Amino acid sequence: MKIDVINGLLGSGKTTYMLNLLEQKDPGEKTVVLVNEFGEIGIDGDILSGHGASVVELPNGCICCTLTADLRTQVKEIAENFEPDRLLIEPTGIATIKNLLGILNSLSLEKYIEDIRVTLVIDAANLREIVAQNRAFVENQLKAAHVIAVNKCDRVDAGEISWITGFIRSINTAAGILLTIHGRVTSRETTQTGDLINEELFLPGVSEVPLKRYEQFSTSTGGIFDLEKLRDLFRKINHSTFGLVDRAKGVFRVAGDDWVRLDLASREVAESDVKKGLVLSKIIVIGTDLRKDLLKEEFGRCQL
């Protein structure tokens, strides 16, 4: 099977990008999606399911570190039980790509994998800030990518796009660069399908570590929620009421048996309808110094 790793930092738009990939895929191609969530529950799997692919979730940790053995076992089981033509892997936004590729390139998986391609989704509005925080980490992520999707291009001007593409080319001269809005391609510079990643692509002597030591709050529940109270909750999360939050998202059943999705990324809250009915309402909050007890209490008050 061929493997596509859709990599990217928290809130860069990986899930939305994958939704568009699934919408455009060859209907004759058998596809499985493996989703890794840092939280104890999964939300992205609910969003991605029902788009012509089987979805497998691997929540409660990062597949590049704490879930290493689980990932190896899961890929093997997917290959043997589903026999897909293609496996799409969406790692959590804190994953380190070098460790992940080390697992996929292990001898125990060699007979199942035909090719590996890495797509890196980056947030155009936040790239400068992330580079300033940990340039070596960003460069390692860029060097490992065959395709780089510069997402949220509608949030920056042409000058910033020019700087971003120039910065990418200073690190990786071969990758295809896609300019995307809401995960949809608006233009492309080049395209490339790559071979298995060689470790020489990474910066020598640099240990690839996440930008922060994250913690998470996640929970799921039945019942109906007050949409206005949910909106207020996400505003408070965005204003650091419950700690320094980098990412928050959830799917919620509201009045009228409708379902909505709320996303906090890049310091902005977005709201969208969920087209299908789900089973449980869920929320995940990822950040540092989280006030989990207060967050749990405020979340409970959002229920009718």
N, C-alpha and C positions, 0 to 999 in steps of 0.2 A: 504494500500500500504506500501511497505518497502521503507525506505529512506536511501540513502547513501550520507553522507556529505563528499565531497572531499576538505579538508582544507589544508592550507599551506600559507607561506609568499609570498610576491611579487617575482615572478621569480623562484619559486621553481620547476615549471613544472607541475602544476595541470591540465592545459588544455591538454597537451600532454598525461599525465597519463589517463585522461578521454577518450581521443580518443582511446587509446588501450583497455580500458574497453568496449567501445561501439563496437569495432571490434570483441571482444571475447564474447560478450553477447549472451545468448540464443535467437535465432531469434523468438521464440514463446513468449518471454516475452515482454509485452508492457511497453516501457520505455519513460519517459519524463525527459528532462534535464532543470533545472532552473539555469541560469547563472546570477551572480551579478557582474557588473562592477562598479568600483569607478568613472570612467569617465562618461561624459554626453552621450556618444555613446557606443555601444557595438561592440566588435571585436570577442570575444570568441564564441559568438553565431553563427556568420558566419562560423567560423572554425569547430564547432561541428555539425552543421546542415548537413543533408544528410548522416548520419551514422546509420540509422535504429531507430532513436528516434526523437520525437517532441521536439523542443527547444523553451523555453520561456526565454526572457531576462528581467532583472530588473536592468537597468543602473542608473547612476547619484546618487550614494550614497552607503552606506554600510548597508547591510541588518541586521546587528546586532545592529544598532543604529538609524540612520536617517530614515531607511526604514522599521522599525519594523512592523508597521501596514500594509504596502504594502506586506511584506513577509507573514504575517498571512493570508491576503486576497488571495494572489496568490496561496499558498499551498491549501487552501480551494477550490478555483476555479479549480485548476488542478485536485484535487481529484474528484470533481463533474462532470467536463466537459470531462476529458480525461479518468478517471477511470484506471490509470496505475497500473501495477504490481509493478513497481519500479520507484522512483523519485530520480534522481541524482542531488544534489545541489552543485554548485561550487561558494562559497562565494568569495568576493574580498579578495585579499591578506592582507588587513589590518583588516579583521574581527576578533573579539574576540569570541572564540568558546563558552564560558560560556553563553553569551547573546543570541547567536544563538540557542543553545540547549534549553534555557529557553523559547524561542518563540515556538519551535517545540514541547516542552513538555506541552504547555498550554492546559487547559481544552477544549478550543474551537476547538482544532485540534485532540483531543484524539480519536474520533470515526473514523478518516480517516487513522490513522497511526498504522501500525502493529508492526514495529520495526525500530530502528534507529541505523545505524552503521557509525562510524566516521573513515575516513582514513586521516592521516596527511602526506602530502608530504613535505619532507625537502631537502634542497640543501646541499649535503655532503661537498661541497667546502667552504661553508660559515657558517656552523653551529657554529663553535667555536666563530666567530666574533659576531654572533647574540646572543649567550649565554652570551658573555661578555657585550653586550649592555643592556640586560634585561633578566636575568636568570629566574626570576619569571614568566614572560610572556611565555617563552619557556616551562618551566616545566608544566604550566597549559595546554598548547596545547598538550604536550606529555601525560599527565595524562588522558586527555579526549579521547584519540584515542584507537580504537580497532585494527587498522592496521596502521603501520608506514612504509611508503615507503621512503627509503633512496635513493634519486634520484641523478643523475649525478655522479655515482660511478666511471666512467671513468676518472674523474678529480682529484681523490685522490688516494693515495697508500694504500696498505693493512693495514699498521699501523694505518692510519687515520680511515679506516673502522672499525677496531677493537676498537678504542677509541669511535667512534660514537655509535656502538652497545652496548658497555659497559655503556656509558652515558645514553642511552635510557633505558637499563635494570635497572639502578639505580633509575629511575623515574617511570617506568611502567614495571612490571614483567610479565604482562599477554598478552600484545598486540602482534600480529603477526608482524614480521619485514621482509620487502621485500627489497632486493637490486635491484635497477633499473638503467637502462641507457636509456636515452630518453624516460622515462616513461614505458619501458618494463622490466618485471621481469627477473633477471638473476639468482637469488637464493632466498630462503626463509628460515627463521629460524623456525617460527611456524605460524599457521593460527588460527584465532579465529573470530567467529561472536558473537557480544555482545548484551546485552539487553539495554533497555533505560538507558541513562547516569544518575547516581545519583550525586547530587551536592557535596556529600562528597568526590568525586574523586578530587576536586580542592583544591589547597593550602588554608588552613584556613587563613582568615584575609587579603588575598592578593587581591587587586582590579586589575582586568585584563584590562590593558590599552594597546593600540597600541604602537609600538616602537617609532613612530614619529607622528607629526601632519602633515599629507600629504596634498598637493594640487595637482590639475591636470590640464592639458591642453589636450583637445580632440577636434577633428573636423573631418568632412567627406566632400567629394567633388567628383564631376565627373571629367572627363578628363583623360589624359594620363600623366604619370610621367616619368622623366628621372631617370633610375635606378642608374647611377653613382652618380647623385646629391643626391638621397635618401641615398645611402651608405655613402656619405660624411656627410650628415645631422646626421645620427646615430652615426658616429664617433665623431662629435662635441658634440652631446648629451652625449656620453660616457665620453668625456673629460671635462664635467661640463661647457661648453660654455653657457648653458641656465639655470644654477642652479644645485643644487645637486639632481641628478636624480637616483632613485632606480630602476625604471622600465619604459621601453618604448617599444611599439609594434605597428605594423600596417600592413594592407593589402593594396596593391597598384596595380593598373592597369598600365602596362608598354607597351612599343612598341611591336607590334606583337599581341596585344590583349591578352597578357599573364598576369598572376597575380602572385605577389610575396608577401611573408610574411617576415618582418624584426622584430627581437626580440632582445632587449637589456635586459639581465638578468645576474646577477653575474659578472657585468663589462665586459661582452663579447657580441658581436653582432653576431647573427646567421641569416642566410638567407635560405629560402626554397621556393619551388614552391607551389602555391595553385592550386590544381587540377581542380577546377571548376571556372567558371566565376561568379563574384559577381556583385553587382549593383554599390556600391560606394567605393571609396578608403577611408580608415580611419586611424587615428593615435591617440594613447593615450600616454601621458607622465605623470608619477607620481613621485613626489619628493618634495623637499622643496626649498623655495626661487626661484621659477621658474620665468624666464624672458619671460613671455608669449607673449608679443608684438613682441619681437625679434624672438621667436620660430615660431610664426605665419607668420612673414615676410619670414623667411628662408624656411619654409615649402612651401609657395607659389612659391618661386623661383625654386622649384623642378619640377613644372609642365611644360610640353612642351607647 
